[in-house]
Amino acid sequence: MKLFRTKEIVSRLGITAAVFFILPALHATAAEDGTYGFIDPLGGNATIPGLVARIISRVLPVVGALFLVMFIWGGFQWFSSAGDEKKIGKARQTLINAVIGIAIVIGAAILVDNIITTLGGAVGQ
């Protein structure tokens, strides 16, 4: 019997993200002039696009480091396979997964940046 299942891990990560990122961002506070703004969990008051941009700028270096570790691990697996086709296939799949993962992350960052730029221009920011 597995100690952790994939669904449990994903749900725990979602709850953690909600507690540390989403809930503080949704907590509205009244400013001195009576208007409301969002508390930025990364410090200071910010707009939603600014908050998203700051979160992405904090997460991307971590994802880049994880990509590098995964890529090095795949290379190490390949290097230590000693010609075993099964181990080489596993190492190749690790390298392919690393490249696909970084491509998805870069694509998502570009997409979010374009959406924020487009919506920011639409509302006059």
C-alpha positions as CSV (number, residue, x, y, z in Angstrom):
1,M,0.0,0.0,0.0
2,K,1.4,3.4,-1.0
3,L,2.0,5.9,1.7
4,F,1.1,8.9,-0.5
5,R,-1.1,8.8,-3.5
6,T,-0.9,11.3,-6.3
7,K,-4.4,12.8,-5.5
8,E,-3.5,13.3,-1.9
9,I,-0.2,15.1,-2.8
10,V,-2.0,17.3,-5.4
11,S,-4.8,18.2,-2.9
12,R,-2.2,19.0,-0.2
13,L,-0.3,21.3,-2.5
14,G,-3.5,23.0,-3.5
15,I,-4.5,23.6,0.1
16,T,-1.0,24.9,0.8
17,A,-1.2,27.3,-2.2
18,A,-4.6,28.5,-1.0
19,V,-3.4,29.2,2.5
20,F,-0.1,31.0,1.6
21,F,-1.0,32.8,-1.7
22,I,-4.7,33.0,-2.4
23,L,-6.3,33.7,1.0
24,P,-4.0,36.6,1.9
25,A,-4.5,38.1,-1.6
26,L,-8.3,38.0,-1.2
27,H,-8.2,39.7,2.2
28,A,-9.3,43.2,1.5
29,T,-8.3,46.1,3.8
30,A,-9.6,49.6,4.0
31,A,-7.2,52.4,3.1
32,E,-7.2,55.8,4.9
33,D,-9.3,57.3,2.1
34,G,-12.0,54.7,2.4
35,T,-11.1,52.7,-0.7
36,Y,-10.3,49.0,-0.6
37,G,-7.2,47.3,-1.9
38,F,-5.7,43.8,-1.7
39,I,-2.9,42.8,0.7
40,D,0.1,41.6,-1.2
41,P,1.5,38.5,0.5
42,L,4.9,39.5,-0.9
43,G,4.8,42.9,0.9
44,G,2.9,46.2,0.4
45,N,-0.4,46.9,-1.4
46,A,-0.6,45.9,-5.1
47,T,-2.9,45.5,-7.9
48,I,-3.9,42.0,-8.9
49,P,-1.7,42.0,-12.1
50,G,1.2,43.3,-10.1
51,L,0.7,40.6,-7.5
52,V,0.5,37.9,-10.1
53,A,3.7,39.3,-11.8
54,R,5.5,39.3,-8.5
55,I,4.5,35.8,-7.6
56,I,5.6,34.6,-11.0
57,S,8.9,36.4,-10.6
58,R,9.5,34.5,-7.3
59,V,8.4,31.1,-8.6
60,L,10.3,31.0,-11.9
61,P,13.8,30.8,-10.4
62,V,12.7,27.9,-8.3
63,V,11.2,26.1,-11.3
64,G,14.4,26.8,-13.2
65,A,16.5,25.3,-10.5
66,L,14.2,22.2,-10.4
67,F,14.5,21.9,-14.2
68,L,18.3,22.0,-13.9
69,V,18.3,19.3,-11.1
70,M,16.0,17.1,-13.2
71,F,18.2,17.6,-16.3
72,I,21.4,16.7,-14.3
73,W,19.7,13.7,-12.8
74,G,18.7,12.4,-16.2
75,G,22.2,12.9,-17.5
76,F,23.6,11.1,-14.4
77,Q,21.2,8.2,-15.0
78,W,22.3,8.0,-18.7
79,F,26.0,8.2,-17.7
80,S,25.6,5.4,-15.1
81,S,23.5,3.1,-17.2
82,A,26.5,1.1,-18.4
83,G,24.9,0.4,-21.7
84,D,21.7,-1.1,-20.3
85,E,18.9,-0.2,-22.8
86,K,16.2,-0.1,-20.1
87,K,18.2,2.4,-17.9
88,I,19.0,4.5,-21.0
89,G,15.3,4.6,-21.9
90,K,14.5,5.7,-18.3
91,A,17.2,8.4,-18.5
92,R,16.0,9.6,-21.9
93,Q,12.4,9.8,-20.6
94,T,13.6,11.9,-17.6
95,L,15.4,14.3,-19.9
96,I,12.3,14.5,-22.2
97,N,10.1,15.2,-19.2
98,A,12.4,17.9,-18.0
99,V,12.4,19.7,-21.3
100,I,8.6,19.3,-21.7
101,G,8.1,20.7,-18.1
102,I,10.3,23.7,-18.7
103,A,8.6,24.4,-22.0
104,I,5.2,24.3,-20.3
105,V,6.4,26.7,-17.5
106,I,7.9,29.1,-20.0
107,G,4.7,29.0,-22.2
108,A,2.5,29.6,-19.2
109,A,4.6,32.5,-18.0
110,I,4.4,34.1,-21.5
111,L,0.7,33.5,-21.6
112,V,0.1,35.1,-18.2
113,D,2.3,38.0,-19.1
114,N,0.3,38.6,-22.3
115,I,-3.0,38.3,-20.5
116,I,-1.9,40.8,-17.8
117,T,-0.5,43.2,-20.5
118,T,-3.8,43.0,-22.5
119,L,-6.1,43.4,-19.5
120,G,-3.9,46.1,-18.0
121,G,-4.2,48.0,-21.3
122,A,-8.0,47.4,-21.4
123,V,-8.5,49.0,-18.0
124,G,-6.0,51.8,-18.5
125,Q,-3.2,50.7,-16.2
